[in-house]
Amino acid sequence: MQANRLASMILFGPPGTGKTSMAMALAKSLGIPFKILNAVTDKKKDMEIAVEEAKMHGQMVLILDEVHRLDKAKQDFLLPHLETNLLTLIGCTTSNPYHSINPAIRSRCHLFELYRLGKEDIKEALNLAITDETEGLGELSLEVSNDAMEHFAQAANGDLRAALNGLELAAYSTPADQEGTVPITLATAEDCMQKKSFSHDKDGDAHYDVLSAFQKSIRGSDVNAALHYLGRLIEAGDLDSIARRLVVIAYEDIGLANPQAGPRAIAAVEAAERLGFPEARIPLSVAVSELALSPKSNSAYKALDEALSDIRSGNSGEVPLHLKDSHYKGANKLGRGVEYKYPHNYENAWVNQQYLPDTIKHKKYYQPKGTGKFEQAMKQVYEKINQQKNK
């Protein structure tokens, strides 16, 4: 600040966390001229005007809302002016910059994440709005009950803009009493904050954060957290993502510890899809509770990943001759299948013979967890077979 300079930056976080306001405050605090543009609605010509103004002042802060939507033509125009520091960019976005912003812009900016505001922060801002006669609602003589204030702060879900909009709607839709005071009650606050208590963009980064937390809660056997995140996804109306994630979880995280979890998850998903919301929540709640409280094992797919790793690195080798296809004339002469031992001809339908290629014949991909009765039984069979192989 002593150098009267700002570095270009990206401010990212949920809606209503003050990104644009913070950008304006930074520019004003240093006395640097600034211009606010929108990457979607403003054209390249508007950016050219900003550059000309910057040349007049010697420098300028360009506050660019929805910076993740900056197209290539606008980006190519801005880059040289960022390089020469004629323009200092403060980009504002609700998207994760690593997912959505072109590396050429991102590499020239510092990244700062803003988080949802807490209830007390929102209350403080609302109280300022209530008393500010110049830029707030102070001239209306609002009298907001404690319950109403609590509801504005709670229902906004960290979005200050939503809380301020709700307060403003309440202020201008409530008649003043005989003394000229505008009384804002809990009932009024509830009416004015309808559907403001939850915000979920199915295409936004927060959606994937909720899906991640959903799966990790089930994997961690926290049924309460799992149901909470299921509730968020239901509120977002995203049955497709819930269905896909439940089936993945059943096989990825439960696996052989409870093999019936997979078919039951699929059955619950099919029931939910047939019912639709709101009834779909019922089979989904059953599936999520079962998956969260089931024993966990990832041994099967981890074993396959190990096998795939060998294959992709070229460590595979030739199929043993006795396992090769012998269902054609001349196979005998080539030694195909000649020494194959048919397991069903032996006791317990098992005979000791090599199945893996010579180069990896001692590989053991599968490492049983034994966290459920089914896999415990499989583990006993697996260990017995390995013992007999080693004799």
C-alpha positions as CSV (number, residue, x, y, z in Angstrom):
1,M,0.0,0.0,0.0
2,Q,3.0,2.3,0.6
3,A,3.9,1.9,-3.0
4,N,0.4,2.8,-4.0
5,R,0.3,-0.3,-6.1
6,L,-1.9,-3.4,-6.2
7,A,-1.0,-6.8,-7.7
8,S,-3.5,-8.4,-10.0
9,M,-5.6,-10.9,-8.1
10,I,-8.6,-13.3,-8.4
11,L,-11.1,-13.2,-5.5
12,F,-13.2,-16.4,-5.5
13,G,-15.9,-17.7,-3.2
14,P,-19.7,-18.2,-2.8
15,P,-22.2,-15.5,-3.8
16,G,-22.7,-12.6,-1.4
17,T,-19.3,-12.8,0.3
18,G,-18.3,-9.3,-0.7
19,K,-15.9,-9.9,-3.6
20,T,-16.7,-6.9,-5.7
21,S,-17.1,-4.7,-2.6
22,M,-13.7,-5.8,-1.4
23,A,-12.2,-5.0,-4.8
24,M,-13.7,-1.5,-4.7
25,A,-12.5,-1.0,-1.1
26,L,-8.9,-2.0,-2.1
27,A,-8.9,0.5,-5.0
28,K,-10.5,3.3,-3.0
29,S,-8.1,2.8,0.0
30,L,-5.1,3.4,-2.3
31,G,-6.8,6.2,-4.3
32,I,-6.4,4.4,-7.5
33,P,-9.0,4.9,-10.3
34,F,-11.1,1.8,-10.9
35,K,-13.6,0.6,-13.4
36,I,-16.1,-2.3,-12.9
37,L,-16.9,-4.5,-15.9
38,N,-18.6,-7.8,-16.4
39,A,-16.8,-10.5,-18.5
40,V,-20.1,-11.6,-20.0
41,T,-22.1,-8.5,-20.7
42,D,-19.4,-6.0,-21.4
43,K,-17.7,-6.0,-24.8
44,K,-14.1,-5.7,-25.8
45,K,-14.8,-2.1,-26.7
46,D,-15.6,-1.4,-23.0
47,M,-12.2,-2.8,-22.1
48,E,-10.5,-0.6,-24.8
49,I,-12.2,2.4,-23.1
50,A,-10.8,1.3,-19.7
51,V,-7.3,1.1,-21.2
52,E,-7.5,4.6,-22.6
53,E,-8.7,5.9,-19.2
54,A,-5.8,4.0,-17.6
55,K,-3.4,5.8,-19.9
56,M,-4.8,9.1,-18.8
57,H,-4.4,8.3,-15.1
58,G,-1.2,6.3,-15.4
59,Q,-2.8,3.3,-13.9
60,M,-6.2,1.8,-13.2
61,V,-7.8,-1.1,-11.4
62,L,-10.1,-3.2,-13.6
63,I,-12.6,-5.0,-11.5
64,L,-14.0,-7.8,-13.6
65,D,-17.0,-9.7,-12.4
66,E,-17.6,-13.3,-13.7
67,V,-13.9,-13.3,-14.7
68,H,-14.2,-17.1,-15.4
69,R,-16.4,-16.3,-18.4
70,L,-13.7,-14.1,-20.1
71,D,-13.4,-15.2,-23.7
72,K,-10.2,-15.5,-25.7
73,A,-10.5,-12.2,-27.6
74,K,-10.9,-10.2,-24.4
75,Q,-8.2,-12.2,-22.7
76,D,-5.7,-11.6,-25.5
77,F,-6.5,-7.9,-25.4
78,L,-6.0,-7.6,-21.6
79,L,-2.8,-9.7,-21.2
80,P,-0.3,-7.1,-22.6
81,H,-1.8,-4.4,-20.4
82,L,-1.5,-6.6,-17.3
83,E,2.1,-7.4,-18.2
84,T,3.0,-3.6,-18.3
85,N,1.0,-3.0,-15.1
86,L,-1.1,-0.3,-16.9
87,L,-4.1,-2.3,-15.7
88,T,-4.3,-4.1,-12.4
89,L,-6.9,-6.9,-12.7
90,I,-9.1,-7.8,-9.7
91,G,-11.2,-10.7,-11.0
92,C,-14.3,-11.8,-9.1
93,T,-15.9,-15.2,-9.5
94,T,-17.9,-17.9,-7.7
95,S,-15.9,-20.6,-9.5
96,N,-12.7,-22.4,-8.5
97,P,-10.1,-20.5,-10.6
98,Y,-8.1,-23.8,-11.1
99,H,-11.1,-25.2,-12.8
100,S,-12.5,-22.3,-14.7
101,I,-9.9,-19.6,-15.4
102,N,-7.5,-19.7,-18.3
103,P,-4.0,-20.4,-17.1
104,A,-2.6,-17.4,-18.9
105,I,-4.7,-15.1,-16.8
106,R,-4.5,-17.2,-13.6
107,S,-0.7,-17.3,-13.7
108,R,-0.5,-13.5,-13.6
109,C,-2.8,-13.2,-10.5
110,H,-2.7,-13.9,-6.8
111,L,-5.6,-16.1,-5.8
112,F,-7.6,-15.3,-2.6
113,E,-10.5,-17.5,-1.5
114,L,-13.4,-15.8,0.4
115,Y,-15.7,-17.9,2.6
116,R,-19.3,-17.7,3.5
117,L,-20.0,-15.1,6.2
118,G,-21.0,-16.2,9.7
119,K,-24.3,-15.3,11.2
120,E,-22.8,-12.6,13.5
121,D,-21.0,-11.0,10.5
122,I,-24.3,-10.9,8.6
123,K,-26.1,-9.4,11.7
124,E,-23.5,-6.7,12.0
125,A,-24.0,-5.7,8.3
126,L,-27.8,-5.8,8.7
127,N,-27.5,-3.5,11.7
128,L,-25.4,-1.1,9.7
129,A,-28.0,-1.1,6.9
130,I,-30.8,-0.4,9.4
131,T,-29.0,2.6,10.9
132,D,-27.3,4.1,7.8
133,E,-29.4,7.0,6.6
134,T,-27.2,7.8,3.6
135,E,-26.7,4.4,1.9
136,G,-28.9,2.2,4.0
137,L,-32.5,2.1,5.3
138,G,-32.0,4.4,8.3
139,E,-34.6,6.9,7.1
140,L,-37.4,4.2,7.5
141,S,-37.1,3.8,11.3
142,L,-37.0,0.0,11.1
143,E,-37.6,-2.0,14.3
144,V,-36.4,-5.6,13.6
145,S,-37.2,-8.2,16.2
146,N,-34.5,-10.5,17.5
147,D,-36.2,-13.5,16.0
148,A,-36.5,-11.8,12.6
149,M,-32.8,-10.7,12.7
150,E,-31.8,-14.3,13.6
151,H,-33.9,-15.6,10.6
152,F,-32.4,-13.1,8.1
153,A,-28.9,-14.2,9.2
154,Q,-29.6,-17.9,9.3
155,A,-31.7,-18.2,6.1
156,A,-29.1,-16.3,4.1
157,N,-26.7,-19.2,4.4
158,G,-23.7,-17.0,4.4
159,D,-24.9,-14.8,1.5
160,L,-25.0,-11.2,2.7
161,R,-26.6,-10.0,-0.5
162,A,-29.5,-12.4,0.1
163,A,-29.9,-11.1,3.7
164,L,-29.8,-7.5,2.6
165,N,-32.3,-8.1,-0.2
166,G,-34.6,-9.8,2.3
167,L,-34.3,-6.9,4.7
168,E,-35.0,-4.4,2.0
169,L,-38.1,-6.3,0.8
170,A,-39.4,-6.5,4.3
171,A,-38.7,-2.8,4.9
172,Y,-40.6,-1.6,1.8
173,S,-43.4,-4.0,2.0
174,T,-44.3,-3.4,5.7
175,P,-46.5,-0.4,6.6
176,A,-45.3,1.9,9.4
177,D,-47.3,1.9,12.6
178,Q,-48.9,5.0,14.1
179,E,-45.6,6.2,15.5
180,G,-43.9,5.9,12.1
181,T,-41.9,2.8,13.0
182,V,-41.7,-0.1,10.6
183,P,-41.9,-3.3,12.6
184,I,-40.2,-6.3,11.1
185,T,-41.4,-9.5,12.7
186,L,-40.3,-13.1,12.3
187,A,-43.3,-13.9,10.1
188,T,-42.3,-11.0,7.8
189,A,-38.7,-12.1,7.7
190,E,-39.8,-15.7,6.8
191,D,-42.0,-14.4,4.0
192,C,-39.2,-12.2,2.6
193,M,-36.5,-14.9,2.8
194,Q,-38.4,-17.7,1.1
195,K,-36.0,-20.2,-0.6
196,K,-33.1,-18.1,0.5
197,S,-32.0,-20.6,3.1
198,F,-30.3,-22.8,0.6
199,S,-28.3,-22.0,-2.5
200,H,-26.9,-24.8,-4.7
201,D,-25.7,-24.4,-8.3
202,K,-25.7,-27.9,-9.9
203,D,-23.1,-26.7,-12.3
204,G,-20.9,-24.9,-9.8
205,D,-17.9,-26.0,-7.8
206,A,-19.9,-26.1,-4.6
207,H,-22.0,-28.9,-6.0
208,Y,-18.9,-31.1,-6.4
209,D,-17.7,-30.2,-2.9
210,V,-21.1,-31.4,-1.6
211,L,-20.9,-34.6,-3.6
212,S,-17.3,-35.2,-2.3
213,A,-18.4,-34.6,1.3
214,F,-21.4,-36.9,0.7
215,Q,-19.2,-39.9,-0.4
216,K,-16.5,-39.2,2.2
217,S,-19.1,-39.1,5.0
218,I,-20.5,-42.5,3.9
219,R,-17.0,-43.9,3.6
220,G,-16.2,-42.6,7.1
221,S,-19.4,-44.3,8.4
222,D,-20.9,-41.0,9.6
223,V,-24.6,-41.6,8.9
224,N,-25.6,-38.1,10.2
225,A,-23.3,-36.2,7.9
226,A,-24.2,-38.5,5.0
227,L,-27.9,-37.7,5.5
228,H,-27.1,-34.0,5.8
229,Y,-25.3,-33.9,2.4
230,L,-28.0,-36.1,0.9
231,G,-30.5,-33.4,2.0
232,R,-28.5,-30.7,0.3
233,L,-28.4,-32.7,-2.9
234,I,-32.2,-33.4,-2.7
235,E,-32.8,-29.6,-2.1
236,A,-30.8,-29.0,-5.3
237,G,-33.1,-31.6,-7.1
238,D,-30.1,-33.5,-8.4
239,L,-31.4,-37.1,-8.5
240,D,-29.0,-38.1,-11.3
241,S,-25.9,-37.2,-9.3
242,I,-27.2,-38.8,-6.1
243,A,-28.0,-42.0,-8.0
244,R,-24.7,-42.3,-9.7
245,R,-22.8,-41.5,-6.6
246,L,-24.7,-44.1,-4.5
247,V,-24.0,-46.9,-7.0
248,V,-20.3,-45.9,-7.1
249,I,-20.1,-45.9,-3.3
250,A,-21.7,-49.3,-3.0
251,Y,-19.0,-50.9,-5.1
252,E,-16.0,-48.6,-4.3
253,D,-16.3,-48.2,-0.6
254,I,-18.5,-51.1,0.6
255,G,-17.5,-53.7,-2.0
256,L,-16.8,-57.3,-0.7
257,A,-17.5,-56.3,2.9
258,N,-21.2,-56.3,2.0
259,P,-21.7,-57.5,-1.6
260,Q,-25.5,-57.1,-1.4
261,A,-25.1,-53.3,-0.9
262,G,-24.5,-52.9,-4.6
263,P,-27.8,-54.5,-5.8
264,R,-29.7,-52.9,-3.0
265,A,-28.3,-49.4,-3.8
266,I,-29.4,-50.0,-7.5
267,A,-32.8,-51.1,-6.3
268,A,-33.1,-47.9,-4.2
269,V,-32.0,-45.7,-7.1
270,E,-34.6,-47.3,-9.4
271,A,-37.3,-46.8,-6.8
272,A,-36.3,-43.2,-6.3
273,E,-36.3,-42.6,-10.1
274,R,-39.7,-44.2,-10.4
275,L,-41.2,-42.2,-7.5
276,G,-39.5,-38.8,-8.2
277,F,-39.3,-36.1,-5.5
278,P,-40.4,-35.7,-2.8
279,E,-41.1,-39.4,-2.2
280,A,-37.7,-40.4,-3.7
281,R,-36.1,-39.2,-0.5
282,I,-37.5,-42.3,1.3
283,P,-35.6,-45.1,-0.6
284,L,-32.6,-42.8,-0.8
285,S,-32.5,-42.3,2.9
286,V,-32.6,-46.1,3.4
287,A,-29.7,-46.7,1.0
288,V,-27.5,-43.9,2.4
289,S,-28.1,-45.2,6.0
290,E,-27.2,-48.7,5.0
291,L,-24.1,-47.7,3.1
292,A,-22.9,-45.5,5.9
293,L,-23.2,-48.2,8.5
294,S,-22.0,-51.1,6.4
295,P,-18.5,-52.6,6.8
296,K,-16.1,-51.1,4.3
297,S,-13.7,-52.7,1.8
298,N,-12.0,-51.4,-1.3
299,S,-9.9,-54.6,-1.8
300,A,-11.5,-55.7,-5.1
301,Y,-11.1,-52.5,-7.1
302,K,-7.7,-51.8,-5.5
303,A,-6.5,-55.3,-6.7
304,L,-7.7,-54.5,-10.2
305,D,-6.0,-51.1,-10.2
306,E,-2.7,-53.0,-9.3
307,A,-3.3,-55.4,-12.2
308,L,-4.0,-52.5,-14.6
309,S,-0.9,-50.7,-13.4
310,D,1.2,-53.7,-14.4
311,I,-0.5,-54.1,-17.7
312,R,-0.1,-50.4,-18.6
313,S,3.6,-50.4,-17.7
314,G,4.2,-53.4,-20.0
315,N,4.5,-55.9,-17.2
316,S,2.1,-58.6,-18.5
317,G,3.8,-61.4,-20.2
318,E,2.6,-64.3,-22.3
319,V,-0.6,-66.3,-21.4
320,P,0.7,-69.8,-20.3
321,L,0.4,-72.4,-23.0
322,H,-2.0,-74.7,-21.1
323,L,-4.5,-71.8,-20.7
324,K,-4.5,-70.8,-24.4
325,D,-7.5,-71.5,-26.6
326,S,-7.5,-75.1,-27.9
327,H,-10.9,-75.2,-29.6
328,Y,-9.5,-75.5,-33.2
329,K,-7.7,-78.0,-35.3
330,G,-4.0,-78.0,-34.9
331,A,-4.0,-76.5,-31.4
332,N,-2.6,-79.8,-30.0
333,K,0.5,-79.5,-32.3
334,L,1.1,-76.0,-31.0
335,G,0.9,-77.2,-27.4
336,R,-2.2,-75.1,-26.8
337,G,-4.2,-76.3,-23.7
338,V,-2.4,-79.7,-23.7
339,E,-1.4,-79.6,-20.0
340,Y,-4.5,-77.9,-18.7
341,K,-6.0,-79.5,-15.6
342,Y,-9.8,-79.1,-15.4
343,P,-10.5,-78.1,-11.8
344,H,-13.9,-79.8,-11.6
345,N,-12.1,-83.2,-12.0
346,Y,-10.4,-82.6,-8.6
347,E,-11.4,-82.6,-5.0
348,N,-13.1,-79.3,-4.0
349,A,-12.9,-78.3,-7.7
350,W,-9.4,-77.0,-7.2
351,V,-6.0,-78.1,-8.5
352,N,-2.6,-76.4,-8.2
353,Q,-1.6,-75.0,-11.5
354,Q,-0.2,-71.7,-12.9
355,Y,-2.6,-69.1,-14.2
356,L,-0.5,-65.9,-14.3
357,P,2.2,-65.4,-17.0
358,D,5.7,-66.5,-16.1
359,T,7.0,-63.0,-15.6
360,I,4.5,-62.2,-12.9
361,K,3.5,-65.7,-11.6
362,H,4.1,-64.8,-8.0
363,K,2.1,-61.5,-8.1
364,K,-0.6,-61.1,-5.4
365,Y,-2.9,-58.3,-6.3
366,Y,-5.8,-59.1,-4.0
367,Q,-5.3,-58.1,-0.4
368,P,-8.5,-59.0,1.6
369,K,-9.7,-56.7,4.3
370,G,-11.9,-59.1,6.2
371,T,-14.1,-56.2,7.5
372,G,-17.4,-58.1,6.8
373,K,-18.5,-61.7,7.1
374,F,-18.5,-62.3,3.4
375,E,-14.9,-61.1,2.9
376,Q,-13.8,-62.8,6.0
377,A,-14.9,-66.1,4.4
378,M,-13.2,-65.1,1.1
379,K,-10.1,-64.3,3.0
380,Q,-10.0,-67.8,4.6
381,V,-10.4,-69.4,1.1
382,Y,-7.8,-67.2,-0.4
383,E,-5.2,-67.9,2.4
384,K,-5.9,-71.6,2.2
385,I,-5.3,-71.6,-1.6
386,N,-2.1,-69.7,-1.2
387,Q,-0.9,-72.1,1.5
388,Q,-1.5,-75.1,-0.9
389,K,0.3,-73.3,-3.7
390,N,3.3,-72.9,-1.6
391,K,3.6,-76.5,-0.6
